[in-house]
Amino acid sequence: MEWKRGHSGVYLAEATPETLPLADSLLRFRMADELVLYVLPCFQGEGSRLFEESPGPSAWKLAGTRNFRRDVCRLHYRRVPGG
């Protein structure tokens, strides 16, 4: 709450191996309104799982896409009201 008083209410959280528990919690407790996913055509090792278990059902709508060089794609989703 202290952080929210001094800010606009917008928080950007990047999912990295160190912040996966935060990203998992934001989605699990429906605190995220938008998701931006980057799809890269490269596989390296086994990677990290975003969820250890299913966060439960939720509904998202694709709000936009963008293609970049080297076949990188950005997918922008917004949470469906009530989803």
PDB file of N, CA, C and O in Angstrom, chain B, residues numbered from 101:
ATOM      1  N   MET B 101       0.823  -1.199   0.000  1.00  0.00           N
ATOM      2  CA  MET B 101       0.000   0.000   0.000  1.00  0.00           C
ATOM      3  C   MET B 101       0.864   1.258   0.000  1.00  0.00           C
ATOM      4  O   MET B 101       0.516   2.251  -0.639  1.00  0.00           O
ATOM      5  N   GLU B 102       1.982   1.219   0.710  1.00  0.00           N
ATOM      6  CA  GLU B 102       2.870   2.379   0.754  1.00  0.00           C
ATOM      7  C   GLU B 102       3.349   2.742  -0.654  1.00  0.00           C
ATOM      8  O   GLU B 102       3.366   3.917  -1.020  1.00  0.00           O
ATOM      9  N   TRP B 103       3.735   1.740  -1.438  1.00  0.00           N
ATOM     10  CA  TRP B 103       4.201   1.982  -2.801  1.00  0.00           C
ATOM     11  C   TRP B 103       3.088   2.611  -3.639  1.00  0.00           C
ATOM     12  O   TRP B 103       3.343   3.531  -4.416  1.00  0.00           O
ATOM     13  N   LYS B 104       1.860   2.123  -3.486  1.00  0.00           N
ATOM     14  CA  LYS B 104       0.751   2.583  -4.312  1.00  0.00           C
ATOM     15  C   LYS B 104       0.419   4.056  -4.072  1.00  0.00           C
ATOM     16  O   LYS B 104      -0.010   4.740  -5.001  1.00  0.00           O
ATOM     17  N   ARG B 105       0.603   4.553  -2.869  1.00  0.00           N
ATOM     18  CA  ARG B 105       0.289   5.954  -2.566  1.00  0.00           C
ATOM     19  C   ARG B 105       1.123   6.916  -3.412  1.00  0.00           C
ATOM     20  O   ARG B 105       0.631   7.969  -3.817  1.00  0.00           O
ATOM     21  N   GLY B 106       2.359   6.568  -3.675  1.00  0.00           N
ATOM     22  CA  GLY B 106       3.245   7.462  -4.401  1.00  0.00           C
ATOM     23  C   GLY B 106       3.316   7.199  -5.898  1.00  0.00           C
ATOM     24  O   GLY B 106       4.127   7.813  -6.591  1.00  0.00           O
ATOM     25  N   HIS B 107       2.481   6.296  -6.409  1.00  0.00           N
ATOM     26  CA  HIS B 107       2.558   5.940  -7.820  1.00  0.00           C
ATOM     27  C   HIS B 107       1.173   5.918  -8.459  1.00  0.00           C
ATOM     28  O   HIS B 107       0.156   6.027  -7.775  1.00  0.00           O
ATOM     29  N   SER B 108       1.155   5.778  -9.765  1.00  0.00           N
ATOM     30  CA  SER B 108      -0.094   5.838 -10.525  1.00  0.00           C
ATOM     31  C   SER B 108      -0.910   4.556 -10.443  1.00  0.00           C
ATOM     32  O   SER B 108      -2.035   4.516 -10.941  1.00  0.00           O
ATOM     33  N   GLY B 109      -0.378   3.521  -9.835  1.00  0.00           N
ATOM     34  CA  GLY B 109      -1.072   2.247  -9.790  1.00  0.00           C
ATOM     35  C   GLY B 109      -0.626   1.309 -10.895  1.00  0.00           C
ATOM     36  O   GLY B 109      -1.103   0.177 -10.973  1.00  0.00           O
ATOM     37  N   VAL B 110       0.282   1.761 -11.751  1.00  0.00           N
ATOM     38  CA  VAL B 110       0.813   0.922 -12.810  1.00  0.00           C
ATOM     39  C   VAL B 110       2.137   0.340 -12.330  1.00  0.00           C
ATOM     40  O   VAL B 110       3.011   1.069 -11.861  1.00  0.00           O
ATOM     41  N   TYR B 111       2.278  -0.976 -12.451  1.00  0.00           N
ATOM     42  CA  TYR B 111       3.496  -1.645 -12.035  1.00  0.00           C
ATOM     43  C   TYR B 111       3.913  -2.598 -13.141  1.00  0.00           C
ATOM     44  O   TYR B 111       3.115  -3.425 -13.585  1.00  0.00           O
ATOM     45  N   LEU B 112       5.136  -2.491 -13.583  1.00  0.00           N
ATOM     46  CA  LEU B 112       5.675  -3.360 -14.615  1.00  0.00           C
ATOM     47  C   LEU B 112       6.526  -4.419 -13.943  1.00  0.00           C
ATOM     48  O   LEU B 112       7.487  -4.097 -13.244  1.00  0.00           O
ATOM     49  N   ALA B 113       6.180  -5.676 -14.150  1.00  0.00           N
ATOM     50  CA  ALA B 113       6.935  -6.785 -13.551  1.00  0.00           C
ATOM     51  C   ALA B 113       7.449  -7.671 -14.674  1.00  0.00           C
ATOM     52  O   ALA B 113       6.671  -8.175 -15.485  1.00  0.00           O
ATOM     53  N   GLU B 114       8.748  -7.855 -14.717  1.00  0.00           N
ATOM     54  CA  GLU B 114       9.361  -8.722 -15.717  1.00  0.00           C
ATOM     55  C   GLU B 114       9.548 -10.106 -15.117  1.00  0.00           C
ATOM     56  O   GLU B 114      10.051 -10.238 -14.001  1.00  0.00           O
ATOM     57  N   ALA B 115       9.148 -11.126 -15.844  1.00  0.00           N
ATOM     58  CA  ALA B 115       9.303 -12.495 -15.357  1.00  0.00           C
ATOM     59  C   ALA B 115      10.702 -12.998 -15.704  1.00  0.00           C
ATOM     60  O   ALA B 115      10.997 -13.307 -16.858  1.00  0.00           O
ATOM     61  N   THR B 116      11.540 -13.073 -14.704  1.00  0.00           N
ATOM     62  CA  THR B 116      12.883 -13.630 -14.830  1.00  0.00           C
ATOM     63  C   THR B 116      12.959 -14.786 -13.835  1.00  0.00           C
ATOM     64  O   THR B 116      12.061 -14.932 -13.006  1.00  0.00           O
ATOM     65  N   PRO B 117      13.992 -15.601 -13.894  1.00  0.00           N
ATOM     66  CA  PRO B 117      14.083 -16.682 -12.906  1.00  0.00           C
ATOM     67  C   PRO B 117      13.983 -16.171 -11.457  1.00  0.00           C
ATOM     68  O   PRO B 117      13.447 -16.863 -10.592  1.00  0.00           O
ATOM     69  N   GLU B 118      14.494 -14.975 -11.200  1.00  0.00           N
ATOM     70  CA  GLU B 118      14.457 -14.430  -9.841  1.00  0.00           C
ATOM     71  C   GLU B 118      13.065 -13.919  -9.451  1.00  0.00           C
ATOM     72  O   GLU B 118      12.713 -13.933  -8.271  1.00  0.00           O
ATOM     73  N   THR B 119      12.270 -13.469 -10.432  1.00  0.00           N
ATOM     74  CA  THR B 119      10.966 -12.872 -10.125  1.00  0.00           C
ATOM     75  C   THR B 119       9.790 -13.792 -10.457  1.00  0.00           C
ATOM     76  O   THR B 119       8.640 -13.360 -10.383  1.00  0.00           O
ATOM     77  N   LEU B 120      10.049 -15.045 -10.821  1.00  0.00           N
ATOM     78  CA  LEU B 120       8.954 -15.948 -11.153  1.00  0.00           C
ATOM     79  C   LEU B 120       7.929 -16.090 -10.032  1.00  0.00           C
ATOM     80  O   LEU B 120       6.733 -16.130 -10.324  1.00  0.00           O
ATOM     81  N   PRO B 121       8.337 -16.167  -8.757  1.00  0.00           N
ATOM     82  CA  PRO B 121       7.311 -16.237  -7.701  1.00  0.00           C
ATOM     83  C   PRO B 121       6.400 -15.005  -7.689  1.00  0.00           C
ATOM     84  O   PRO B 121       5.203 -15.135  -7.431  1.00  0.00           O
ATOM     85  N   LEU B 122       6.941 -13.817  -7.961  1.00  0.00           N
ATOM     86  CA  LEU B 122       6.124 -12.605  -8.016  1.00  0.00           C
ATOM     87  C   LEU B 122       5.156 -12.673  -9.185  1.00  0.00           C
ATOM     88  O   LEU B 122       3.968 -12.402  -9.013  1.00  0.00           O
ATOM     89  N   ALA B 123       5.642 -13.030 -10.380  1.00  0.00           N
ATOM     90  CA  ALA B 123       4.774 -13.130 -11.555  1.00  0.00           C
ATOM     91  C   ALA B 123       3.682 -14.166 -11.326  1.00  0.00           C
ATOM     92  O   ALA B 123       2.525 -13.939 -11.681  1.00  0.00           O
ATOM     93  N   ASP B 124       4.037 -15.282 -10.746  1.00  0.00           N
ATOM     94  CA  ASP B 124       3.066 -16.332 -10.436  1.00  0.00           C
ATOM     95  C   ASP B 124       1.977 -15.797  -9.504  1.00  0.00           C
ATOM     96  O   ASP B 124       0.793 -16.044  -9.731  1.00  0.00           O
ATOM     97  N   SER B 125       2.370 -15.068  -8.462  1.00  0.00           N
ATOM     98  CA  SER B 125       1.402 -14.520  -7.503  1.00  0.00           C
ATOM     99  C   SER B 125       0.508 -13.466  -8.142  1.00  0.00           C
ATOM    100  O   SER B 125      -0.696 -13.442  -7.882  1.00  0.00           O
ATOM    101  N   LEU B 126       1.076 -12.590  -8.975  1.00  0.00           N
ATOM    102  CA  LEU B 126       0.273 -11.560  -9.637  1.00  0.00           C
ATOM    103  C   LEU B 126      -0.830 -12.180 -10.492  1.00  0.00           C
ATOM    104  O   LEU B 126      -1.957 -11.684 -10.519  1.00  0.00           O
ATOM    105  N   LEU B 127      -0.501 -13.258 -11.185  1.00  0.00           N
ATOM    106  CA  LEU B 127      -1.502 -13.926 -12.021  1.00  0.00           C
ATOM    107  C   LEU B 127      -2.470 -14.761 -11.185  1.00  0.00           C
ATOM    108  O   LEU B 127      -3.675 -14.762 -11.441  1.00  0.00           O
ATOM    109  N   ARG B 128      -1.951 -15.460 -10.203  1.00  0.00           N
ATOM    110  CA  ARG B 128      -2.773 -16.329  -9.357  1.00  0.00           C
ATOM    111  C   ARG B 128      -3.843 -15.535  -8.609  1.00  0.00           C
ATOM    112  O   ARG B 128      -4.977 -15.996  -8.477  1.00  0.00           O
ATOM    113  N   PHE B 129      -3.492 -14.344  -8.118  1.00  0.00           N
ATOM    114  CA  PHE B 129      -4.431 -13.524  -7.342  1.00  0.00           C
ATOM    115  C   PHE B 129      -5.121 -12.469  -8.204  1.00  0.00           C
ATOM    116  O   PHE B 129      -5.719 -11.524  -7.690  1.00  0.00           O
ATOM    117  N   ARG B 130      -5.027 -12.647  -9.537  1.00  0.00           N
ATOM    118  CA  ARG B 130      -5.711 -11.769 -10.495  1.00  0.00           C
ATOM    119  C   ARG B 130      -5.363 -10.291 -10.303  1.00  0.00           C
ATOM    120  O   ARG B 130      -6.229  -9.419 -10.378  1.00  0.00           O
ATOM    121  N   MET B 131      -4.096 -10.036 -10.057  1.00  0.00           N
ATOM    122  CA  MET B 131      -3.625  -8.668  -9.870  1.00  0.00           C
ATOM    123  C   MET B 131      -3.031  -8.106 -11.158  1.00  0.00           C
ATOM    124  O   MET B 131      -2.687  -6.925 -11.208  1.00  0.00           O
ATOM    125  N   ALA B 132      -2.907  -8.918 -12.187  1.00  0.00           N
ATOM    126  CA  ALA B 132      -2.384  -8.460 -13.471  1.00  0.00           C
ATOM    127  C   ALA B 132      -3.548  -8.193 -14.416  1.00  0.00           C
ATOM    128  O   ALA B 132      -4.456  -9.016 -14.537  1.00  0.00           O
ATOM    129  N   ASP B 133      -3.521  -7.057 -15.077  1.00  0.00           N
ATOM    130  CA  ASP B 133      -4.556  -6.695 -16.039  1.00  0.00           C
ATOM    131  C   ASP B 133      -4.098  -6.918 -17.470  1.00  0.00           C
ATOM    132  O   ASP B 133      -4.923  -7.080 -18.369  1.00  0.00           O
ATOM    133  N   GLU B 134      -2.788  -6.929 -17.689  1.00  0.00           N
ATOM    134  CA  GLU B 134      -2.244  -7.103 -19.033  1.00  0.00           C
ATOM    135  C   GLU B 134      -1.033  -8.021 -18.982  1.00  0.00           C
ATOM    136  O   GLU B 134      -0.306  -8.065 -17.990  1.00  0.00           O
ATOM    137  N   LEU B 135      -0.833  -8.750 -20.070  1.00  0.00           N
ATOM    138  CA  LEU B 135       0.345  -9.593 -20.242  1.00  0.00           C
ATOM    139  C   LEU B 135       0.977  -9.250 -21.579  1.00  0.00           C
ATOM    140  O   LEU B 135       0.281  -9.099 -22.583  1.00  0.00           O
ATOM    141  N   VAL B 136       2.286  -9.129 -21.589  1.00  0.00           N
ATOM    142  CA  VAL B 136       3.022  -8.952 -22.837  1.00  0.00           C
ATOM    143  C   VAL B 136       4.023 -10.095 -22.890  1.00  0.00           C
ATOM    144  O   VAL B 136       4.914 -10.199 -22.047  1.00  0.00           O
ATOM    145  N   LEU B 137       3.863 -10.946 -23.887  1.00  0.00           N
ATOM    146  CA  LEU B 137       4.719 -12.114 -24.039  1.00  0.00           C
ATOM    147  C   LEU B 137       5.545 -11.976 -25.304  1.00  0.00           C
ATOM    148  O   LEU B 137       5.031 -11.588 -26.352  1.00  0.00           O
ATOM    149  N   TYR B 138       6.812 -12.292 -25.204  1.00  0.00           N
ATOM    150  CA  TYR B 138       7.693 -12.307 -26.369  1.00  0.00           C
ATOM    151  C   TYR B 138       8.010 -13.756 -26.702  1.00  0.00           C
ATOM    152  O   TYR B 138       8.437 -14.527 -25.843  1.00  0.00           O
ATOM    153  N   VAL B 139       7.795 -14.112 -27.954  1.00  0.00           N
ATOM    154  CA  VAL B 139       8.078 -15.458 -28.425  1.00  0.00           C
ATOM    155  C   VAL B 139       9.336 -15.386 -29.283  1.00  0.00           C
ATOM    156  O   VAL B 139       9.382 -14.676 -30.287  1.00  0.00           O
ATOM    157  N   LEU B 140      10.365 -16.144 -28.863  1.00  0.00           N
ATOM    158  CA  LEU B 140      11.639 -16.155 -29.569  1.00  0.00           C
ATOM    159  C   LEU B 140      11.863 -17.537 -30.164  1.00  0.00           C
ATOM    160  O   LEU B 140      11.637 -18.543 -29.491  1.00  0.00           O
ATOM    161  N   PRO B 141      12.302 -17.602 -31.408  1.00  0.00           N
ATOM    162  CA  PRO B 141      12.494 -18.898 -32.058  1.00  0.00           C
ATOM    163  C   PRO B 141      13.819 -19.548 -31.673  1.00  0.00           C
ATOM    164  O   PRO B 141      14.609 -19.923 -32.540  1.00  0.00           O
ATOM    165  N   CYS B 142      14.054 -19.676 -30.386  1.00  0.00           N
ATOM    166  CA  CYS B 142      15.317 -20.232 -29.915  1.00  0.00           C
ATOM    167  C   CYS B 142      15.052 -21.017 -28.633  1.00  0.00           C
ATOM    168  O   CYS B 142      14.393 -20.517 -27.721  1.00  0.00           O
ATOM    169  N   PHE B 143      15.551 -22.214 -28.563  1.00  0.00           N
ATOM    170  CA  PHE B 143      15.381 -23.028 -27.361  1.00  0.00           C
ATOM    171  C   PHE B 143      16.746 -23.273 -26.755  1.00  0.00           C
ATOM    172  O   PHE B 143      17.672 -23.711 -27.438  1.00  0.00           O
ATOM    173  N   GLN B 144      16.865 -22.990 -25.471  1.00  0.00           N
ATOM    174  CA  GLN B 144      18.139 -23.181 -24.786  1.00  0.00           C
ATOM    175  C   GLN B 144      17.883 -23.912 -23.482  1.00  0.00           C
ATOM    176  O   GLN B 144      17.322 -23.340 -22.547  1.00  0.00           O
ATOM    177  N   GLY B 145      18.278 -25.139 -23.414  1.00  0.00           N
ATOM    178  CA  GLY B 145      18.112 -25.898 -22.177  1.00  0.00           C
ATOM    179  C   GLY B 145      16.641 -26.173 -21.882  1.00  0.00           C
ATOM    180  O   GLY B 145      15.797 -26.157 -22.777  1.00  0.00           O
ATOM    181  N   GLU B 146      16.359 -26.423 -20.624  1.00  0.00           N
ATOM    182  CA  GLU B 146      15.009 -26.765 -20.220  1.00  0.00           C
ATOM    183  C   GLU B 146      14.203 -25.546 -19.815  1.00  0.00           C
ATOM    184  O   GLU B 146      12.974 -25.614 -19.788  1.00  0.00           O
ATOM    185  N   GLY B 147      14.848 -24.436 -19.499  1.00  0.00           N
ATOM    186  CA  GLY B 147      14.137 -23.215 -19.149  1.00  0.00           C
ATOM    187  C   GLY B 147      13.502 -23.262 -17.767  1.00  0.00           C
ATOM    188  O   GLY B 147      13.658 -24.236 -17.031  1.00  0.00           O
ATOM    189  N   SER B 148      12.792 -22.210 -17.431  1.00  0.00           N
ATOM    190  CA  SER B 148      12.112 -22.096 -16.142  1.00  0.00           C
ATOM    191  C   SER B 148      10.617 -22.129 -16.375  1.00  0.00           C
ATOM    192  O   SER B 148      10.119 -21.594 -17.366  1.00  0.00           O
ATOM    193  N   ARG B 149       9.910 -22.754 -15.465  1.00  0.00           N
ATOM    194  CA  ARG B 149       8.456 -22.801 -15.555  1.00  0.00           C
ATOM    195  C   ARG B 149       7.893 -21.572 -14.866  1.00  0.00           C
ATOM    196  O   ARG B 149       8.326 -21.216 -13.770  1.00  0.00           O
ATOM    197  N   LEU B 150       6.918 -20.918 -15.511  1.00  0.00           N
ATOM    198  CA  LEU B 150       6.281 -19.760 -14.902  1.00  0.00           C
ATOM    199  C   LEU B 150       5.423 -20.190 -13.727  1.00  0.00           C
ATOM    200  O   LEU B 150       5.370 -19.493 -12.714  1.00  0.00           O
ATOM    201  N   PHE B 151       4.743 -21.337 -13.846  1.00  0.00           N
ATOM    202  CA  PHE B 151       3.879 -21.830 -12.769  1.00  0.00           C
ATOM    203  C   PHE B 151       4.355 -23.193 -12.305  1.00  0.00           C
ATOM    204  O   PHE B 151       4.672 -24.057 -13.123  1.00  0.00           O
ATOM    205  N   GLU B 152       4.405 -23.385 -11.016  1.00  0.00           N
ATOM    206  CA  GLU B 152       4.690 -24.709 -10.477  1.00  0.00           C
ATOM    207  C   GLU B 152       3.440 -25.569 -10.565  1.00  0.00           C
ATOM    208  O   GLU B 152       3.521 -26.781 -10.767  1.00  0.00           O
ATOM    209  N   GLU B 153       2.287 -24.937 -10.412  1.00  0.00           N
ATOM    210  CA  GLU B 153       1.008 -25.616 -10.584  1.00  0.00           C
ATOM    211  C   GLU B 153       0.059 -24.627 -11.256  1.00  0.00           C
ATOM    212  O   GLU B 153       0.363 -23.437 -11.339  1.00  0.00           O
ATOM    213  N   SER B 154      -1.055 -25.097 -11.721  1.00  0.00           N
ATOM    214  CA  SER B 154      -1.985 -24.246 -12.452  1.00  0.00           C
ATOM    215  C   SER B 154      -2.516 -23.111 -11.582  1.00  0.00           C
ATOM    216  O   SER B 154      -2.923 -23.353 -10.445  1.00  0.00           O
ATOM    217  N   PRO B 155      -2.523 -21.865 -12.095  1.00  0.00           N
ATOM    218  CA  PRO B 155      -3.059 -20.747 -11.319  1.00  0.00           C
ATOM    219  C   PRO B 155      -4.584 -20.700 -11.355  1.00  0.00           C
ATOM    220  O   PRO B 155      -5.187 -19.821 -10.739  1.00  0.00           O
ATOM    221  N   GLY B 156      -5.207 -21.621 -12.057  1.00  0.00           N
ATOM    222  CA  GLY B 156      -6.660 -21.628 -12.167  1.00  0.00           C
ATOM    223  C   GLY B 156      -7.095 -20.946 -13.442  1.00  0.00           C
ATOM    224  O   GLY B 156      -6.295 -20.280 -14.101  1.00  0.00           O
ATOM    225  N   PRO B 157      -8.357 -21.108 -13.796  1.00  0.00           N
ATOM    226  CA  PRO B 157      -8.835 -20.540 -15.054  1.00  0.00           C
ATOM    227  C   PRO B 157      -8.890 -19.017 -15.023  1.00  0.00           C
ATOM    228  O   PRO B 157      -9.180 -18.412 -13.991  1.00  0.00           O
ATOM    229  N   SER B 158      -8.612 -18.419 -16.153  1.00  0.00           N
ATOM    230  CA  SER B 158      -8.748 -16.976 -16.319  1.00  0.00           C
ATOM    231  C   SER B 158      -8.983 -16.723 -17.802  1.00  0.00           C
ATOM    232  O   SER B 158      -8.694 -17.580 -18.637  1.00  0.00           O
ATOM    233  N   ALA B 159      -9.503 -15.557 -18.124  1.00  0.00           N
ATOM    234  CA  ALA B 159      -9.821 -15.246 -19.517  1.00  0.00           C
ATOM    235  C   ALA B 159      -9.048 -14.017 -19.964  1.00  0.00           C
ATOM    236  O   ALA B 159      -9.042 -12.991 -19.285  1.00  0.00           O
ATOM    237  N   TRP B 160      -8.400 -14.132 -21.109  1.00  0.00           N
ATOM    238  CA  TRP B 160      -7.601 -13.052 -21.670  1.00  0.00           C
ATOM    239  C   TRP B 160      -7.983 -12.868 -23.127  1.00  0.00           C
ATOM    240  O   TRP B 160      -8.367 -13.827 -23.796  1.00  0.00           O
ATOM    241  N   LYS B 161      -7.880 -11.640 -23.624  1.00  0.00           N
ATOM    242  CA  LYS B 161      -8.167 -11.344 -25.028  1.00  0.00           C
ATOM    243  C   LYS B 161      -6.916 -10.771 -25.673  1.00  0.00           C
ATOM    244  O   LYS B 161      -6.259  -9.895 -25.110  1.00  0.00           O
ATOM    245  N   LEU B 162      -6.594 -11.270 -26.853  1.00  0.00           N
ATOM    246  CA  LEU B 162      -5.433 -10.765 -27.577  1.00  0.00           C
ATOM    247  C   LEU B 162      -5.707  -9.331 -28.007  1.00  0.00           C
ATOM    248  O   LEU B 162      -6.646  -9.075 -28.760  1.00  0.00           O
ATOM    249  N   ALA B 163      -4.888  -8.391 -27.528  1.00  0.00           N
ATOM    250  CA  ALA B 163      -5.088  -6.967 -27.808  1.00  0.00           C
ATOM    251  C   ALA B 163      -4.207  -6.477 -28.945  1.00  0.00           C
ATOM    252  O   ALA B 163      -4.469  -5.423 -29.524  1.00  0.00           O
ATOM    253  N   GLY B 164      -3.171  -7.226 -29.269  1.00  0.00           N
ATOM    254  CA  GLY B 164      -2.307  -6.807 -30.362  1.00  0.00           C
ATOM    255  C   GLY B 164      -1.101  -7.707 -30.508  1.00  0.00           C
ATOM    256  O   GLY B 164      -0.718  -8.427 -29.586  1.00  0.00           O
ATOM    257  N   THR B 165      -0.515  -7.650 -31.683  1.00  0.00           N
ATOM    258  CA  THR B 165       0.707  -8.401 -31.957  1.00  0.00           C
ATOM    259  C   THR B 165       1.682  -7.491 -32.685  1.00  0.00           C
ATOM    260  O   THR B 165       1.289  -6.498 -33.297  1.00  0.00           O
ATOM    261  N   ARG B 166       2.933  -7.837 -32.612  1.00  0.00           N
ATOM    262  CA  ARG B 166       3.953  -7.111 -33.359  1.00  0.00           C
ATOM    263  C   ARG B 166       5.084  -8.076 -33.674  1.00  0.00           C
ATOM    264  O   ARG B 166       5.524  -8.840 -32.814  1.00  0.00           O
ATOM    265  N   ASN B 167       5.541  -8.034 -34.894  1.00  0.00           N
ATOM    266  CA  ASN B 167       6.665  -8.867 -35.317  1.00  0.00           C
ATOM    267  C   ASN B 167       7.925  -8.026 -35.386  1.00  0.00           C
ATOM    268  O   ASN B 167       7.895  -6.869 -35.805  1.00  0.00           O
ATOM    269  N   PHE B 168       9.030  -8.620 -34.970  1.00  0.00           N
ATOM    270  CA  PHE B 168      10.325  -7.967 -35.005  1.00  0.00           C
ATOM    271  C   PHE B 168      11.270  -8.774 -35.891  1.00  0.00           C
ATOM    272  O   PHE B 168      10.911  -9.846 -36.376  1.00  0.00           O
ATOM    273  N   ARG B 169      12.457  -8.261 -36.095  1.00  0.00           N
ATOM    274  CA  ARG B 169      13.463  -8.982 -36.867  1.00  0.00           C
ATOM    275  C   ARG B 169      13.776 -10.320 -36.214  1.00  0.00           C
ATOM    276  O   ARG B 169      13.549 -10.517 -35.021  1.00  0.00           O
ATOM    277  N   ARG B 170      14.288 -11.209 -36.999  1.00  0.00           N
ATOM    278  CA  ARG B 170      14.694 -12.546 -36.556  1.00  0.00           C
ATOM    279  C   ARG B 170      13.516 -13.341 -35.994  1.00  0.00           C
ATOM    280  O   ARG B 170      13.689 -14.190 -35.120  1.00  0.00           O
ATOM    281  N   ASP B 171      12.318 -13.055 -36.507  1.00  0.00           N
ATOM    282  CA  ASP B 171      11.113 -13.823 -36.173  1.00  0.00           C
ATOM    283  C   ASP B 171      10.682 -13.745 -34.712  1.00  0.00           C
ATOM    284  O   ASP B 171      10.014 -14.655 -34.220  1.00  0.00           O
ATOM    285  N   VAL B 172      11.050 -12.677 -34.014  1.00  0.00           N
ATOM    286  CA  VAL B 172      10.573 -12.460 -32.649  1.00  0.00           C
ATOM    287  C   VAL B 172       9.179 -11.849 -32.738  1.00  0.00           C
ATOM    288  O   VAL B 172       8.937 -10.953 -33.546  1.00  0.00           O
ATOM    289  N   CYS B 173       8.273 -12.333 -31.912  1.00  0.00           N
ATOM    290  CA  CYS B 173       6.888 -11.868 -31.932  1.00  0.00           C
ATOM    291  C   CYS B 173       6.466 -11.430 -30.528  1.00  0.00           C
ATOM    292  O   CYS B 173       6.764 -12.105 -29.543  1.00  0.00           O
ATOM    293  N   ARG B 174       5.768 -10.292 -30.448  1.00  0.00           N
ATOM    294  CA  ARG B 174       5.225  -9.818 -29.164  1.00  0.00           C
ATOM    295  C   ARG B 174       3.713 -10.013 -29.183  1.00  0.00           C
ATOM    296  O   ARG B 174       3.037  -9.597 -30.124  1.00  0.00           O
ATOM    297  N   LEU B 175       3.195 -10.645 -28.145  1.00  0.00           N
ATOM    298  CA  LEU B 175       1.762 -10.859 -27.984  1.00  0.00           C
ATOM    299  C   LEU B 175       1.302 -10.058 -26.777  1.00  0.00           C
ATOM    300  O   LEU B 175       1.851 -10.210 -25.685  1.00  0.00           O
ATOM    301  N   HIS B 176       0.300  -9.206 -26.961  1.00  0.00           N
ATOM    302  CA  HIS B 176      -0.207  -8.340 -25.892  1.00  0.00           C
ATOM    303  C   HIS B 176      -1.629  -8.791 -25.559  1.00  0.00           C
ATOM    304  O   HIS B 176      -2.512  -8.766 -26.417  1.00  0.00           O
ATOM    305  N   TYR B 177      -1.842  -9.197 -24.321  1.00  0.00           N
ATOM    306  CA  TYR B 177      -3.146  -9.663 -23.872  1.00  0.00           C
ATOM    307  C   TYR B 177      -3.702  -8.743 -22.790  1.00  0.00           C
ATOM    308  O   TYR B 177      -2.950  -8.175 -21.998  1.00  0.00           O
ATOM    309  N   ARG B 178      -5.025  -8.603 -22.765  1.00  0.00           N
ATOM    310  CA  ARG B 178      -5.718  -7.889 -21.689  1.00  0.00           C
ATOM    311  C   ARG B 178      -6.707  -8.844 -21.031  1.00  0.00           C
ATOM    312  O   ARG B 178      -7.343  -9.658 -21.701  1.00  0.00           O
ATOM    313  N   ARG B 179      -6.825  -8.734 -19.714  1.00  0.00           N
ATOM    314  CA  ARG B 179      -7.756  -9.589 -18.988  1.00  0.00           C
ATOM    315  C   ARG B 179      -9.186  -9.222 -19.370  1.00  0.00           C
ATOM    316  O   ARG B 179      -9.533  -8.043 -19.437  1.00  0.00           O
ATOM    317  N   VAL B 180     -10.005 -10.225 -19.619  1.00  0.00           N
ATOM    318  CA  VAL B 180     -11.422 -10.030 -19.909  1.00  0.00           C
ATOM    319  C   VAL B 180     -12.126  -9.724 -18.582  1.00  0.00           C
ATOM    320  O   VAL B 180     -11.898 -10.427 -17.598  1.00  0.00           O
ATOM    321  N   PRO B 181     -12.978  -8.685 -18.533  1.00  0.00           N
ATOM    322  CA  PRO B 181     -13.680  -8.382 -17.271  1.00  0.00           C
ATOM    323  C   PRO B 181     -14.356  -9.633 -16.712  1.00  0.00           C
ATOM    324  O   PRO B 181     -15.074 -10.344 -17.415  1.00  0.00           O
ATOM    325  N   GLY B 182     -14.106  -9.876 -15.431  1.00  0.00           N
ATOM    326  CA  GLY B 182     -14.643 -11.056 -14.774  1.00  0.00           C
ATOM    327  C   GLY B 182     -13.804 -12.302 -15.005  1.00  0.00           C
ATOM    328  O   GLY B 182     -14.089 -13.360 -14.444  1.00  0.00           O
ATOM    329  N   GLY B 183     -12.762 -12.178 -15.835  1.00  0.00           N
ATOM    330  CA  GLY B 183     -11.924 -13.324 -16.155  1.00  0.00           C
ATOM    331  C   GLY B 183     -10.762 -13.355 -15.263  1.00  0.00           C
ATOM    332  O   GLY B 183      -9.925 -14.251 -15.370  1.00  0.00           O
TER     333      GLY B 183
END
